[in-house]
Amino acid sequence: MFSPQSTVWTRVNTFRKAESIMRLQDKVCVITGAASGIGRATAERFATEGARLALNDINEVGLTEVAKQFSPEQVITRVGDVSLAATADTLVGEAARRWGSVDVLVNNAGIFLFRDPTDLTEEEWDHLMNTNLKSMWLWSRAALRYMIPQRRGSIIMLASMSAFCGQEIDGVSSFLYNITKAGALQMARSFATRYGPLGIRANAICPGHFRTNIIRHLYPTEEAIDQIFVDLGKTAPLGRPGRPEEVANAALFLASDESSYVTGHPLVVDGGVLVWQ
Ligand SMILES: NC(=O)c1ccc[n+]([C@@H]2O[C@H](COP(=O)([O-])OP(=O)(O)OC[C@H]3O[C@@H](n4cnc5c(N)ncnc54)[C@H](O)[C@@H]3O)[C@@H](O)[C@H]2O)c1
């Protein structure tokens, strides 16, 4: 065995100590789109690790439901459109005033659209771009105002495996969605370069197929949605769709100090879909 004086022994003890403390203890974490799916699972996971939560969603009923699970000391919420600067500035500012810092931002809110390039309207382009991509810049800008003077912070973009491919389902393209997700990944890389020297990290998570509400508007019943995700899951070597908490675990890694030397990285969480294609 290792002697108590050895470097390895010191390291083992450091790991043991790290295991016994919560990974986001008192970290102030801002999460957009927290009323459902991956955002909700991330809020719940972060809470179990001691985080203070500032949660946004456009869905007031859903957001209230999620926030009810936490103590009033642990959570604040702001209902509003993620693509408006006022929503971002208000919630991020409130979190900083209340708890004294902004440590983690999860740019999660997003919507999905199937539309071939020739059918897409300008209104659809603007709406999807604003909700999925402009929002990420607005919330990052709000958080960076605190992270830069702090000289620390972790920004996480919910991109997608569609950042890497021309995803389409049933012969219809998700053309513009794919573009917004490639943009999210590029934003993470650009922030990583620009703010790395200030101790701020930025990464992207690229999920595959996860059973959430993201395509609820496209299918008539919950059973139909279950079935489409079962079918999509079969395209993964792991043979099933992902569970939102499996993305939340990836977000926890990127938010915590366990990823202290990881930045500008696309963390693919897709059951292997991309390697199989
Ligand atoms: N589910 C998947 O298979 C999958 C795959 C890859 C990437 N993603 C990404 O993960 C993120 C989370 O999606 P999800 O699957 O959990 O979907 P979801 O629909 O379950 O959750 C998205 C949340 O964002 C909120 N939202 C939508 N528009 C908003 C707006 N304008 N302002 C504020 N909130 C708004 C919704 O109300 C909802 O609560 C999205 O960015 C999505 O693109 C999901």
The ligand as an SDF file (V2000), in Angstrom:
LIG
                    3D

 44 48  0  0  0  0  0  0  0  0999 V2000
  -34.7340   16.3700  -26.2180 N   0  0  0  0  0  0  0  0  0  0  0  0
  -33.7720   16.1390  -27.1010 C   0  0  0  0  0  0  0  0  0  0  0  0
  -33.7380   15.0670  -27.7330 O   0  0  0  0  0  0  0  0  0  0  0  0
  -32.7080   17.1730  -27.3480 C   0  0  0  0  0  0  0  0  0  0  0  0
  -31.6400   16.8200  -28.1930 C   0  0  0  0  0  0  0  0  0  0  0  0
  -30.6380   17.7520  -28.4230 C   0  0  0  0  0  0  0  0  0  0  0  0
  -30.6870   18.9970  -27.8320 C   0  0  0  0  0  0  0  0  0  0  0  0
  -31.7410   19.3200  -27.0170 N   0  0  0  0  0  0  0  0  0  0  0  0
  -31.7510   20.6670  -26.4470 C   0  0  0  0  0  0  0  0  0  0  0  0
  -31.9520   20.6150  -25.0560 O   0  0  0  0  0  0  0  0  0  0  0  0
  -32.5780   21.8200  -24.6190 C   0  0  0  0  0  0  0  0  0  0  0  0
  -33.7430   21.4850  -23.7060 C   0  0  0  0  0  0  0  0  0  0  0  0
  -34.7550   20.8640  -24.4740 O   0  0  0  0  0  0  0  0  0  0  0  0
  -35.7120   19.7090  -23.9090 P   0  0  0  0  0  0  0  0  0  0  0  0
  -35.5320   18.5420  -24.7730 O   0  0  0  0  0  0  0  0  0  0  0  0
  -35.5780   19.5770  -22.4500 O   0  0  0  0  0  0  0  0  0  0  0  0
  -37.1440   20.3340  -24.3180 O   0  0  0  0  0  0  0  0  0  0  0  0
  -38.4210   20.7610  -23.4620 P   0  0  0  0  0  0  0  0  0  0  0  0
  -39.3940   21.2830  -24.4510 O   0  0  0  0  0  0  0  0  0  0  0  0
  -38.8560   19.6490  -22.5840 O   0  0  0  0  0  0  0  0  0  0  0  0
  -37.8500   21.9420  -22.5450 O   0  0  0  0  0  0  0  0  0  0  0  0
  -37.5310   23.2030  -23.0970 C   0  0  0  0  0  0  0  0  0  0  0  0
  -37.9530   24.2960  -22.1300 C   0  0  0  0  0  0  0  0  0  0  0  0
  -37.6360   25.5660  -22.7330 O   0  0  0  0  0  0  0  0  0  0  0  0
  -38.7260   26.4350  -22.5090 C   0  0  0  0  0  0  0  0  0  0  0  0
  -38.7820   27.4890  -23.5120 N   0  0  0  0  0  0  0  0  0  0  0  0
  -39.0980   27.3810  -24.8290 C   0  0  0  0  0  0  0  0  0  0  0  0
  -39.1150   28.5970  -25.4030 N   0  0  0  0  0  0  0  0  0  0  0  0
  -38.8030   29.4850  -24.4320 C   0  0  0  0  0  0  0  0  0  0  0  0
  -38.6840   30.8920  -24.4140 C   0  0  0  0  0  0  0  0  0  0  0  0
  -38.8990   31.6480  -25.5070 N   0  0  0  0  0  0  0  0  0  0  0  0
  -38.3610   31.4950  -23.2460 N   0  0  0  0  0  0  0  0  0  0  0  0
  -38.1590   30.7610  -22.1230 C   0  0  0  0  0  0  0  0  0  0  0  0
  -38.2780   29.4250  -22.0800 N   0  0  0  0  0  0  0  0  0  0  0  0
  -38.5990   28.7970  -23.2320 C   0  0  0  0  0  0  0  0  0  0  0  0
  -39.9500   25.5410  -22.5890 C   0  0  0  0  0  0  0  0  0  0  0  0
  -41.1100   26.1410  -21.9780 O   0  0  0  0  0  0  0  0  0  0  0  0
  -39.4640   24.2910  -21.8800 C   0  0  0  0  0  0  0  0  0  0  0  0
  -39.7480   24.3230  -20.5000 O   0  0  0  0  0  0  0  0  0  0  0  0
  -32.9750   22.5760  -25.8910 C   0  0  0  0  0  0  0  0  0  0  0  0
  -32.0330   23.6000  -26.1600 O   0  0  0  0  0  0  0  0  0  0  0  0
  -32.8990   21.5100  -26.9570 C   0  0  0  0  0  0  0  0  0  0  0  0
  -32.6620   22.0360  -28.2460 O   0  0  0  0  0  0  0  0  0  0  0  0
  -32.7460   18.4330  -26.7670 C   0  0  0  0  0  0  0  0  0  0  0  0
  1  2  1  0
  2  3  2  0
  2  4  1  0
  4  5  1  0
  4 44  2  0
  5  6  2  0
  6  7  1  0
  7  8  2  0
  8  9  1  0
  8 44  1  0
  9 10  1  0
  9 42  1  0
 10 11  1  0
 11 12  1  0
 11 40  1  0
 12 13  1  0
 13 14  1  0
 14 15  2  0
 14 16  1  0
 14 17  1  0
 17 18  1  0
 18 19  2  0
 18 20  1  0
 18 21  1  0
 21 22  1  0
 22 23  1  0
 23 24  1  0
 23 38  1  0
 24 25  1  0
 25 26  1  0
 25 36  1  0
 26 27  1  0
 26 35  1  0
 27 28  2  0
 28 29  1  0
 29 30  1  0
 29 35  2  0
 30 31  1  0
 30 32  2  0
 32 33  1  0
 33 34  2  0
 34 35  1  0
 36 37  1  0
 36 38  1  0
 38 39  1  0
 40 41  1  0
 40 42  1  0
 42 43  1  0
M  CHG  2   8   1  16  -1
M  END
$$$$
